[in-house]
Amino acid sequence: MYARHHIKNTLRLGIFTLLLATLVVSLPVAAVYAQVGGGSNTSGGGSGGGSNTAPAKTFTLQNPLKVDSLGGLIEAFVEVFSYIVILFAVLAIIYVGLQYILARGNSEEITKRTDQLKWIVIGVAVVIGARIIVSVVINTLGASGVVDQNVIRSANNAIDGK
């Protein structure tokens, strides 16, 4: 009964995390359009009229992300997500260890804590497996020449944290 409840909670957390990640990644990017040429600027109550054109100023927006492609963004997200999960897993293992000690030989509590520890280890294995799968897919696509090498380079930079 406990394992079924734990699986439901883990599944709910996974779905929530996936939905949150999808929301963050798919937030619309606002485009700003500015008038480059001249514009009319009337003064004097609208009776005088005249054209006031300022010289066009150009500037470059710096990319705050260290990736240049969607593949690199996904790889960077998986990497950050895996670090967060592993951090929480370490804290959960410490908590379960303390609860295991506080069980004081109660076989029901020890079984419960053993199951919790098993699910923590399985969760970490899944997250590490996801990182491995993403890396293998990126390397395979790069080696096959299906994807542009700039995309592969960007994804590899995201893996390396550059």
C-alpha angles and dihedrals in degrees: 000000000000093000091053091050090047091050090051091051092046090049091049091050091049093050091047091050091048092049092047091049091049091050093050094046095045098047107133117254112230115229120210120203120196129189108253102186128047128313130197119254115186120197136180098054095308096294102097102045126181143160121263112186121179121202112266114255120207127199137170125236114221117226106239090199121078092225133081101195144043091253091055090048091052091048092049091048092050090049095050091043091051092051091051093048092048090050091052090045091056090050090047092050090052091049093047090047091054091047089049090055091047090052087079096202097314101149094207092053092044090053090049093050092045090055091049091051090048092054092047091054091046090051093051090048090053092050093048089046090053091054091049092048093050091049092048092049092049093048092046093050090047094050093047093053093231093123127050113264091233089062091049091047090051092050092048090050089053090051091051092045094241 
